[in-house]
Amino acid sequence: MDAVFLARLQFAFTVGFHFLFPPVTIGMAWVIAGMMWKWKRTGEEFWLRVSRFWIKLFAITFAAGVATGITMEFQFGTNWAEYSRFVGDIFGAPLAAEAIFAFFLESTFLGVLLFGFGRFSRTTLFVAALLVAVGSTLSAFWIIVANSWMQTPAGFELVGGRAELTDFWAAVFNPSTLPRYTHTIAASLTTGALFVLGVSASLLRRGKSVEEAKASLRVALVVAFAATVAQLGTGHWHGMQVAETQPIKLAATEGLFDTQRRAPFVVFAIPDAERERLAAAVEVPGLLSWLSFADFDAEVQGLREVPPEDRPPLGEVFFSFRAMIALWGWFLLLTAVGLFLLWRRRLFEQRWWLRLAVWTIPLPFLANEVGWMVAELGRQPWAIQGVLRTRDAISVNVPAWQILASLVMFGLIYALLFVAWLYLLRKHVRRGPEPAAATAGAGGDGTPAGVGTAPASRGDAPEGGAEPPAENGAGAPAGGDGKAGDR
């Protein structure tokens, strides 16, 4: 078998699996920080229970992300030695910065959150939650810097067959860093919030920890809607950047073969790379030119500007992009309808909406994966755009059978890890937030637990049993308008 193909397949598998975890932890971290702020401000034991429940799920997912991230980096030295030799002077800096400034910050204060209740004040614990969120967001920045440099390299010169850093800040803030970073963070907030939303909906459907689930769902719904709307702006910014700096990638996402003015946006088509045409195309004339350059008459480059061997794989990029857009549309529709129902104080009575929210849990993960495929496959056949080809970046002394053997090993280990992750999540979700007695004395600032608290959850109830209390009724954690309810 071809060593280049196997090396690419292994890296795609390990990175794709790892990429399941960072977006959801980034989004959850900010949702948890919001809940911890609510606890700090009110001192209510109710918000302590809610926060600690989500911190446990965050920690399980964070551990899976760390484990898969470490093994991923070893491949630069094993399967991609020529890449490491060529770009190590540049690529190593953001990876080191991510470990020193972000990962240690995130992991240290996660430890405070896991073991500090009852030992530290509410303010200290809130700051710890905030620093976990900041650390996870900062960690994403340095990883995006490294990957964006591969997309739009800057701040370097070629010396002796190697890329040497000449301008650190130009490399960090290369043309694609900020558009890609903001888009990634918005997607991560959507992922984490929809995860919280779906799990909360599951608890409500089972009549488990009803008040805690309602409060969590309200917070997550607002964050998910805002982040999904934000993706429209960040995605548009990123698309304009791609049109300027990676026009062939843009052409592949749209199946555009001929350079033309008033280029159409393709809603749907079946691309034929061999015949260089689109079948059954549904197009909006001029829209691609406007989206790319804010000008309906702007010229957009087509795939025929480069020879076939320099083009990305058309079908994979074309359909991945449309899958990403379709999933985004679903997230927007689900959260918009949810906000409308919440405003009408009818959300928790709509079991059909709760069911859809549960079914939506895996979809943001899928959206992240297909978005990543657009970014990485759209750069092919280059490891570093216009500088180093993928086929020239692999290790020359690693035979194909060794790569295949390690790929099989990774597949088995990651399958076990995935099952363990799902098992632990399911175990803690089914258990629900801890009852009041389990968190007693956790105020940590001398305030007795339970002072000014909402009543404990009513516990388990069979699905289809008694209806939950009214949203703004006595004892509810928040009113139907998102404000503190009557207590």
N, C-alpha and C positions, 0 to 999 in steps of 0.2 A: 504493500500500500504506500501511498505518497506521504512522505514525512511532513511536508508542508501542510497538507490537508489535515492530517492527524493532529499536528501541533495547533493549528487553528481551531479544530473541533474541541480539543481538550481545553484550550483557553476560553473558548466560547461557553463551554459547559460550566467550568469552574467560576468564571465571572458571572455568567447568567444566574447560577445558583446563589452566589454570594449577593447578587444585586436584589434578591428577594427581601433581604433584611434591612440594609441601611435606610431605604426610603421610609419604611414603616416606623423605624425607631426615631428618625428625625421628626416625623409628623406627630408621633405619640408623645415625644419629649415635650413639645410645645403645648399639646393638650394637657398633659400632666402638670406642666408649669402653671397653666391657667387654673387648674383645680387646686393646686397647692396655694396659689395666691388667694383663692376664695377661702381656704382654710385659715391662712395667715390673717386675713382681714376680719373674719367672723369668729374664729376660734371654735367653730362648730364641729363636733365629733363626726357628724354626718359626712362632711367633706374630707375628713381624715380617712374614713373608711373607703370612700370612693377613690381617693388618691392612691392609697396603698394597694388597692386591687389592681389598678392599671400599672403601677410601678412593678408589680410582680410579672405581669405579662410583658412589659418592656424589658425587664432583666433577662427573661428567657430568650427573647428575640435578639437582644444585644449579644448574648453569649454565642448564639448560633452565627451571628454576623462576624464576630471576632474570629471564631474558629475557621470559618471558610475564607476569610480575608487573608489570614496568615499563609495558608497553603497556596493561595493564588499568586502571591508575590514570589514564591520560590521558582515559579516557572520562568521568570525573566532570566534566571541563571541556568536553568536546565534546558528548556526548549527554545529560548530566544536569546542565546548568548551573543549573536551578532548584533541584535538590537541593543542589548545592554552595553556592549562595547562601543557602539556608535553613539549612543545618546546618554550614557550613564552620567556624564558631567552635568547634564541638564535635568534628566528625569529623577535623579536621586534627591535633588534639593526639595521639591514639593512633597515627596514621600516622607522624607525625614521631618519636614515641618509638620506634616499631618500627625506623625507619631508624637513629636515633642510638644506641640502647642495645642493639639486637639484631642487625640486619643487619651492621653494621660489625664487631661482635664475632665473628659467625659467619664472615664472609668473610675477616677478617684471620687468624684462627687456622687456617682451612682452608688458606690459603697456607703457613703454617708446616708443616702436615701434608704438603702436596704437595712442598715444596722443602726441608724442614728435616732430613730423614733424612741422617745423616752429619755434620750441623752442630750439632745440639743433643743434649742428654742424653735418656735414656729418660724421665726424670721430666718434663722440659720438653715433650716430645712427647706424653706422656700428658695433661698439663695442657692442652695445645692441643686434643687430641681431646675432652677433657671440656668445654672452653669452647665448642667448636663445637656440642656437644650442648646445652649450656645456652643458647647464643645462638639456636639454631633453636627451642628450646622457648619461650624468652622472646619471640621474634618472633611465634610463634603467639598468645601471650597478648594482645599489643597489637592484632593483627588481629581476634581474637575479641572484644575490648573494643569495637572500632568496630562490628562486625556485631551484637553483642549489644545495643548501645545502640539500634540500629534495631528490634530485637525488643521490648525492654522499656525505653524511654527513661526516664531519671531525671537529676536534678541540673541541670535547665535551666528556663528560663521563656521564653515567647514575648514578644518585644519588637520592635515594628515589622515584624511578619510574618516574623521570623527567630527561630531557637532560639539563645538565648545561655546560655553555661555559667554556672551559679551555684554548683555544688558539684562540683569535679573528682573527688573520691573517690566521690561518689554516682554520677556518670556512669560511672566506671571499674568500680566494683563494683555495677552495676545488677543487678536480680534474676536475670538469666540468665547473667551472665558466668562465674561459677565452675562451675555445672553444665555449661555448654556447653564451657568450656575443658578441664575434666577429661575429659569424654567425647571431645573431639577428640584430646587427647594419648593417651588409651588406644587410640583407633582408629589413631592414627599409629604407635604402637609395634607394634600388630598388623600394620599394612601393611608397615612396614620389616622386621619380623622374618619375616613370611611371604615377602617378596621374597628375603631372604637364604636362607630355608629352601628355597624353590623352586629358586633358582639352584644351591644346594649339592646338592640332589637331582638336578638335571640333570647336574652334574659327576660325581656318583657313577654315574649310569646310563651315562655315556659312559666310565667308568673313568679320568677325568681328575682329577689332583691329589687323589687319593682321601683321603689323611690330612687335608689342609687342608679338604676338603669335609665330612668327618666332624666335625671340630672346629667348623666354622662351623654345621653343622646342629644340633649339640647346643646351642650357645648360643642360636641362633635359635628352636629348638623351645621351650625354657624361657621365653624372653621372649614368644613368641607366645601360649603357653597362659596365662601370667599376665596379659598385657594383655587377652586375650579375656575372661577371667573378670572382670577389672576393669571391662570395658565393661558388664557386667550391672548393677553397682552405680552407675556414673556415668550410665548410660542411665535407670535407675529414678529417680535424683535429678533428672535433667533432665526426665523425664516428669512428676514431681510439680510441678516449677516451671512447666511449660507448663500444667498443669491449673489452677494458681492465677492465672497472669498472662496466658495466651493460650488461654482455654477453647475458642474457636472453632477454633483450629488443632487442638487435641486432638479436637474433635468431627469434624473432617475426616479425621483419621488413622483414626478408628474408624467413620466413616459413621453417626454418631449424630445423628439428626434431632430427636428429642424429648428435652427435659430430663427426667431421671428418676433415681430412686434405684435402687440395685442394678443399675447400668448394666453391660451385658455387654461382655466383650472379644471382638472378632470375629476368629476364626482365619482365616476366608476368607469372602468374599462378592463379589457383583458389584454395585457401587453404581450407582444410577440417580438422578442429580441432578435430572432433570426431574420424575420421579414421586415423588421424595423417599422412596426405599425401598431396601432391600437385597434382592437376589435370591440364592437358594441360600446363605443365611447359615449358617455354622457358628460358634456362640457358646458362651462360657463365662459363665453368669449371674453377675453381681455382681463379676466379676474386675476390670473397668475401674474401678469405684468403689474397690476395695481398692488397686489399683496407683496410683491418682491421689491418694487421701487416707488410705490405710491404714485404711479403714472400708468394709465391704461395703454399708452402708446410706447412704453419702455420695451427695449429689446431684451429677450431672455435667451440665453445660450441653450443649444440643443446637444444631444448626445453625439451627433455626427461631427462636432467640433474636435473630437479626439478619436483615435483608432479604437476598434472594438476591444483590443486587449487592455485598454486604459479605462474601460467603463465599469461601473459597479454592476453587481448582479441585479438585473432589472426587476424581475418578478418579486424577489424577496423584499427589495426596498420599496417598490410600488405598493404592494399589498400590506406590508407592515405599517407604512405611513397611514393608510386608510383605516386599518384596524385601530390605530392609536386615536385618530380623529373620531371614529365611531364610539369608542369607549368614553372619550371625553364628553361627547354629546349625551351619553347615558348618565354620566355622573352629574352633569349640569341639570338634566331633567329630573333625576331622582331627588337631588337636594333642593331644587326650586319648588317642586311639589311638596316636599317635606316641610319647607319653611312656610309655605302657604297654609298647609294643614295645621302647623304649630300656631300660626297667627290666628287661625279660626278656632283654636283650642279643640281640635278634633284629631290630632295626629295619633295619639295613643289608642284611639278606638279603631283605627284603620289597620286591621291585621294584614290586609293585602300589601300595604306599604311596608309594614314591618318584615313581611316575608321577602319582599324585593330587596330590602336593605340587607338581610342575611345573605341572600344569594349574590349580592354585589361584593361581598368581602374579597373573593379572589380576583375580581376584575381589575382593580388598580395595580395589582402585582403583574398581571398580564399586560396592562397598558405600559408599565415601566419597561418590561422586557421588549416589547415590539418597538418602543421608542428608542431603546438602546440599539436594537438591530438596525434601525434607520440610520443612526449616528455612525455605527461602526461599519456596517456593510456598505453604506454610502461612501465611505472613504476608500474602499478597495479600488484598485489593487495596491494601495499604498499603506504601509505601516505608519509612515510619517508623510503627510500629504505633499507630493511633489518632490520629496527628498530621498526617501528610502522605501523600496518596494517590499511587500510582505514576504515574498519568496527569498529575498536577500537578508531577512532579519532572523532566520531560524538558526539553531545550533547545527553546525555541519557534522559534528561527531556523534550525534544521537540518532541511532537507527530507528526506523519506523516501528519495529516490533516493541521496542522499549516504551515508546510513546503510547502505543496501543495498550500495553500491559498496565501502565500507570493510569491510563484513561479508565480502564475497567475497574481498577482499584478505587479510583476516585468515585466512580459511579456507585459502587457497593457501599463505601463509607458514607457518601452523601445521602444515599437512600436511607440508611440507618439514622443519620442525623435528622433528616426531614421527618421521619416517623417519630423520633423522640421529641422533636420540636412540637409537632401536632399533638402528641400525647400529653405533653406538659401543659400546653395551652388549653386543651380540652379539659384536663383535670382541674385547672384553676378556674376556668370559666364556669364549669358545672358547680364548683364549690361556691362561687360568687364572692362578693365582698365579705370580709370578716364581720361577725356581729360585734356589737358595742363592747362586750366583755373582753374580746380579744385585743382591742386597742385601748383599753382603759389605762390611764396614766401616761399616755403617749404624748400629751401636750408638750412636755419637756420644758415649759417655761413657768411652771408653778401653777398653771391653770388646771384645775381638775378636769379630767376628760368628762364630757357629757354636759358641761355648762353651756347653756344656750344651744343645745343640739336639737337637730330634727329627730323625731322618733325613729327607732330602729326599723329596719325593713320588716315587712309583715311575713317574710319567709316564703317558703315554697307554696305554690298553689297549682293544682292541676290545670293544664291548658284548657281553655274554654270555661274555666270556673268563674268566680265572681269578678266583676269588672274592677280594674284598679281605681283608686280614688281620683277625683277630679284633679286636673292639672294644677289648679290654683287653690285647691282645698287646704284645709288645716293640715299641717305637717308636711306638705309638699316642699321639696327643696327649692323650687323656683316657680314663679307664676308663669302663665301662658305667654307672657310677653318677655320672658327671660329675666325678669327682676325677681328679687327675693320674695318668696311667697309669705303668706301669713303663717305665723308660728304660734 
